[in-house]
Structure formats: C-alpha cells, structure tokens
Amino acid sequence: MGIIEKIKEIEAEMARTQKNKATEYHLGQLKAKIAKLRTQLLEPPKGSSGAGEGFEVTKFGHGRVALIGFPSVGKSTLLTMLTGTHSEAASYEFTTLTCIPGIIHYNDTKIQLLDLPGIIEGASEGKGRGRQVIAVSKSSDIVLMVLDASKSEGHRQILTKELEAVGLRLNKRPPQIYFKKKKTGGISFNSTLQLTHVDEKLCYQILHEYKIHNAEVLFREDATVDDLIDVIEGNRKYMKCIYVYNKIDVVGIDDVDRLARQPNSIVISCNLRLNLDRLLAKMWEEMGLVRVYTKPQGQQPDFGDPVVLSAGRGGCTVEDFCNHIHRSLVKDVKYVLVWGTSARHYPQHCGLSHGLQDEDVVQIVKKKEKDDGEGRGRFKSHSNAPARISDRVKKAPLKT
C-alpha cells in the first residue's frame, strides 16, 4: 500500500470516528500518523538521481511574492499589469506552465512577483505539478491567493487545505510551545495555564508515535493537538496571505461588499484596472518593509537609494542595518544618530539594539583610532626611537 492510500485510509477512519472524550486519544494518534506520512510524501524518492525538473528562480529584490490560484483566475494578467512583464494569458486553462518572474517598483523598492502555474485539488499529492508550485511558494515572503469572485467560496477552502497539507500555515503565528529532545530523563510535561485540548496522557501518546521517549514539553498557551504536532515536526512555515478576489465586474455590488469586508481580502478587477493601487498598498503593509536612509557626516541625507530591511529577512535594528552595509562595520560603531518616527527627539543617540522604522535617517559615528602610545606631545609614554643601539642610524660627521 502506498503513502497516499495509507493517508486516505486513516482519513476515512477519522471521518467515521465519533468525537468525544473517550476517542480524543485515538484521534490524536491518527493525526500524528497522517502528519508523519505527509512528511514522507514530500521527501524525494530514494534512489533518485538528480534534482528533477523544477522552476525555481533566483531571488531578486527586497521581497518575494507568489501568486497562487486555480487555473484561469487572472494570475498572468495581474502579473502583466503590476510589473509590465509579459505573461501569456488565454481563455483556456493551464496557459502558464512554468514560473514567470516580474519586478514591482514600489516606494523605492523592488519586489519580485512570481506567476506560478494553476494548482488543482490534490496538488499536495503531486497532481498538476503541485509540489513544485508549493515549493516555490514556501520560499516567498508573502502569498497572494488569487480567487474568482464569481465562483463559490469552496475554492479558497480547497487551496488552504492543500497548502496546509504540505506545512504552510496561512495568517497564523507559531504556537507558544517549548519542545526539546533529551537523551535521558523521560518526558517532562508542564504548562503555565489550564489546558482544555491536550493533557499529559495525550501528549505522551503523540510523542511515542514519533518514537520520542525523552523530551521536555512546556505549553505557554492553550494549544491544540495539531499545534503540538506542528512543533514536533518542526518543518512548518507560517506565512502571511492576502486573498485577492478578481473579476468583481461580473458580480453584484452586494457580493463585492461582502468579499471586501472579509479579513485579509482585497477585491480587484484586472479587466477594468480597479483597485490595483489598494492591492499594492496592502501588499506593502503586510510585508513590513522598512526603508532606512543614510546621512554622511556634515552632509544632507541620501534619499535616492535606501537600505531596505524587514523582520523576515534579518531584522530591523541598527545592528541589522550595519550588517546590511558591511559585516565588519558593527565593531567600529560608537553610536548612531537617528531622525524619524522611531526617535524620541531629533537627533537621538542610539545603540545597536534600537529598532528602526520606515523612512528613518541614520548617521553612523565610528570609534576614533587610538595611537599606540598613551598621552599627547611630550607626555607620550611610548617613543618611536629604535629599541636597540644597532638599529640606530649613525649621523654624518659635522663639517669643520
């Protein structure tokens, strides 16, 4: 029996099992088995030579955005309008067969936008090149899920289910669970609050399913069984997602208003070029990019080419700003002067741990190089004269 058949058999068993207090331990073990099998499904087959055919593209710019959606929802048209890069669009499905990159120039930054082939139900099992599409999505900073406003709401649920099956958690934060394997000592289970979904016995059974018999587990929130399995697996990626509803020109105003009021949702029309500027603003807001301008000492700030930082790519502190310029700059920094919204007064003397915000101006003050000798002038304690008599230069005799 293959891995996919095993997963379907366990899912069928979970579907016919009643959910109550007596069966929660059994359901927890079944969830752990499914998570293990799906992890095996994503691994490359043993004995395979070569990496296989994929369409990964080199990272470029200050951020990466991936377009995910069903075939013929307008992903290629959206890429062409936002970036100017031509991506073939036609009235039939699966027009795009590979990854087509484009660059969005917005707020003095460059954002890479990837047009991926449409995925279908069962993409997590490898149908329709689904694995390659999802692998490229994992390398992105944010996901734009393009949906057809005239279709049913089930498309969004199908896509979310396919992405969650391969370890992508959309618009979620990592669970507050501390987990560490040990060599000896058994399983240590603790919590800082009352748990309603998981108890000590269920935690032991899930860990034993993973053949873990020595570990330390600490719950800092009332997490579920799925959260515990995600922490044990350790390969989940938590990403932000914007749900983009295209083709609003073919539905009524009541449907447009309902879709626009949903969280993390934007309604657009590529055909009539409606609301594209709001989409770019929402994308910029979710990516959390921070532009920092440099100011040389005694000169005006350089507002032409900012240093772009982000929490997902290194961080937004002064130390991260220095590392972005050069790795050896941090050890020479005495302090920095900051102008902008992160400063309490202008200018503010800050250290390396100060957090920067968008459109801040930073001037770096370096440490002064010390002389080899202490003191100045005739008070120097170190002489530049030769240490040995043989090294001294003999003066020429005086002329008489």
N, C-alpha and C positions, 0 to 999 in steps of 0.2 A: 504494500500500500504506500502511495506517495505522500509527500508532506501535505499537499493541497487536499487530498482525500481525508487525511487524518484531521486536518483543521475543520473540514465540513462535518465530519462525524462528531467531533467534540461540540461544534456549534449546534448541531441538531440535538445532542444530549442536553445542552444548556437550555435550549428552547422548550423542551418537554419537561424540564425540572421545575417544580414549583418553588417560588422564592419565599422562604420563611426562615425562622430562627434555626430550625433543625438542618436545613440544607445549605446554609451560608458557608460552612466549611468546605463542603463538596464543590460548590460553585467557585469558591476561591481557588481551589486546586485546579479546576478546569481552566480558569482564566490564566493561571500561571503556565499550564501546559500549552495553551494557544500562543501565549507570548513567546515561549521558547521555540515553538515550531515556526512562527513568523520570522524570528531572528535567523533561524536556519534557512528559511526560504530566501532571505536577502543575501546570504553568503554566496560567493561564486562557487560553481560546481567543482568538486575535487577532480584533479587530473586535467583541468582545462589549461591549455597553453595559450598565452597571450591574453590581452585585456579585453578582447572582443570589440565590436563596433559600438561606439558611443558618439555623443555630440557635445562633449564638454568644451567650453570656450574659455579662453584666458580671462581672468578677472581684470577689469579696467575701470578707472574712475574711483569715485569716493563711496560708491554704494552699488548694490546689485539688486534688481527687482525682477522676479519671474512671473510671467503670465501663464496661468493655469486655467483650463476650462474644457468644456466639451467641444467637439468639432463644430465649426460654423457658428460661433457666437460673436465673432468680430475681433479676435486677438490680433490678427495680422493687420487689419485696418487701423486698430488702435496704435500699434507699433509705428505704422507709417505716419500717422498724424502727429504723434508725440516726438518722434526722433527724425523723421524725414528719410529713414532707411526704407527702401522698397522691399516689402514682403508680399509675395504673390497672394492675392485674395480672389476667390471664385465662389460660385454658388454651390459647389459640391463639397462634400466632407473630405477631411484629411488632405487639404490643399498643401499645408505645411508638413513636410516630412522630416525636417531636421531643425536644429536650433539656429535661429537668426538673431544676432545681437544688434542693438542700436544704442545710441548715446543721447540722453536728455540733458540739455544745457539749461540749468535752472538755478537761480540765485548764486551765480559764480561757481557752481559745482557741476561735476559731470557724473551722471547716474546711468549705469548700464542697465538697459532693459532687454530682456530675453523673451523672444517669441518661441514658445515650445509647441510641439505637436499636440493636438487634442487627445485627451485621455478618455477612456471609456470605463464602464463598470467592470471590475476585475483587473484594474491596472496594477494593483499591489501584487497580483499573482503572475504578472508578466504579460498580460494581454495588451496588444496595441503599442508595444514599446513603452509600456507604462513604467517599468523600472528605471529606464534611462531618464525619462521625464522627471520622475520623482527624485532621482539622484541629483540632477541639476538644481531642482528646487531646494534641496537641502543646503546647497552651497550659497544660496541667496540670503540677503538680509531681510527681505520682506516679500510676501506673496500677494499678487493681485489675482483673485479668483474672479474671472470674467464669466458672467451668467447672462442668459437670455431672459429679459424681463417678461416676455410673452409666454415663456414655458412655466411649468409647475415648479413649486418650491422644492420638490424632491431632488432636483439636480444638485442643489447646494448640499443636501444631506449625503448624497452618494459620494460627491467629491471629498467632503470632510471625512467620511468613513474610510475611503481609500487612502487618504493621507495619514490618518491616524493608525491604519493597519501597518504602515511602514515606519512608525515612530515619529511622525510630525504632529506636534501639538499646536493648534492654531489659537492665538489670542489667549494663551494660558501661561501661568508662571510656574516655575519648578516647585514641586511640593516641599514643604518645610519638614523634611525627614532626614535625620542624620543616620547614615549607614556605613559601616566599616567592617571588613572581614578581619578575622583574627586567626592565629594559628592554634591557640588553645583557649580554654576557659568557658566553652559552651556559648549559648546565646543569651545576651543581656538585653532585656526589653524594658524600656522606660518611656514615659510620656509626661509632658508638662501640663496637660489638661485632660479632661474626661473624653474618652473616645467612644463614638457611637457606631462606627462602621467596622472597626478592626479591634480584636482583642488579642491577648497573648497567645492563645492556642492557635488561632487562625494565622498569626504571624509565623509561628513555629512550623506549621504545615506548609506554608508557601516557601519558606527557606529550605525545608527538607526536600521540596520538589526540585529546587535548584541544587541539591546536594551541598547545602551550606549548613554546617553544624557548629561553627564558631564565628560569632559575629556580634556586633554592637548596634542596636537599633534604638533611636530616640525620636519620638513624634513630638513636633513643636506645633502641630495643628491637627484638627480633626479630619485626617485624610481618609481616603477610601482604599479599597483593595487594589484598584487599578493604579493609584498613585504609588503604593508600595511596590508593585511590580515594575513600574517605570523606574523607580530609584534603584532597584536591584539590577535591572537590565543595564542601566547606565548609558544607553545609546540614544536616548530621546532628544529631540531638538525642539525647543519652544520658540515659535516664530510668530510675528505679527502678520495678520492677514486683513486685507481690505476687500470686501465683496463689491464688485463693480457690476451693476446691472445695466447692460447695454440694450439698445433698441427700445427706448422708452417712448419713441414717436409712434409706436404701433399699439400702445395700451392706453387705457383711460387715465385721467388725472387722479382718480381715487387710488388706483394701483400704484401710480408713481409716488403719491404722497405716503402710502403705506410702506413702500420699499425704502424710501428716503429716510424714514424715521427709525428704521432698524439700526442697531448699533454696528459700527464699523462698516457702514454701507454708503455707497455713492451711486447715484443714478446718472447715466450719460447717454448720449446718442452720437455715435460716430458718423451716421449718415447726415445729421443736421449740425454736427460740431457743437453739441450742447454740453455745458458743464465740465469741459475738459480742464479749465483753469482750476476749478474746485478740486478735481481729482489730483492735479499736481500739488496743490496746497496740502491736501490730506496725506499724500504720499510723503511729502517733506516733513510734515508734523510727526508721522508715525516712525520715520527713520531716525529722527532725533539727531540730525547732523548739526555740528557746531562749527561755525566759521570764526577763526581767530586771525586777526591782522597783526602784522609785526610793525614795530616802530624802532628804527635805528636811533641811537643817542644823538640828541641835538637836531633831529630831522623830523619831517612830517611823516605820519603813518602811511604805509603802503597798502592802499585799498584795492590794488589791482589783482593780486594773486593771494588769496587767503590760505591758511593752513586749515584743512577740514578734519575735524575729529568726530568720533562717535563712540557711544558706550559699547556698541557691539564690536568695534574694531580698535581695541586698545584702551580706550577710556578718554575722559575729558578733563584731566587735571593738568596742572602746569608741568609736572614731570612727563606726562604723556606728550604734551606739546613739545618739550625739549627733545624727547626721544624721536619724535617725528622729524625734527630738523636734522639731528645727528646724535648718535648714541653716546658720544664722548662729551656732549655739552652739559650733561647733568652735573658732573663732578666739578665743573668750573663755575656753576651758578652761585652767586652770593645771595641775591634776591631778585624779584621781578616787580615791575610796576605795571599795574593793571588799570585800564579805563574800561567802563562798560557796566552792564547790568549786574555782573557778579561782584562788583566792587562797592564797598560802603561809602567811600569818598574817592575823589579823583586827585592824583593817582593813589592807589593803595599798595603798600608794600606787602607782598605775599610770598609764601614759601612754595615748596614743590607740591604740597598736598592740596593747594587751593583749587577748587572746581571752577572751570571756565564755562561761560555761557555764550550763546550765539552773538556774533558781531563784537566780541571783546577785542581790545587793543592791548598788546603785551610788549613791554620793553624789558629785555634781559640785561641785568647788571652782573658782570663777571667778577670773580675774585682777582685782586691785584697780585701779580707775581712778586714774591719776596726775593730780596737779594740773598746771596749765600752768607754774607756777614750781617751781624746784628748791629743796629745803630747807623748813624749817618756821619759823614765827614770824618773829622779827626777822632770821633768816638767809636769808630769801627773796631770791632774785636777781631776781625779777620783781615789779614794782609794778603795782598796779591803777589807779594815777593816770592821768589823761589824758596823751597823748603831746604834745599841742600846748597852747600857752597859751590860744589862742582857745576851746578846748573846756572850759576850767575854769569852774566856776560861781562867780560873784562873790559873796562873802559880804555879808550885810547889814551896814550900819554899826552900830557899838556905840551904845547909847542912853546919853546923858550927862545 
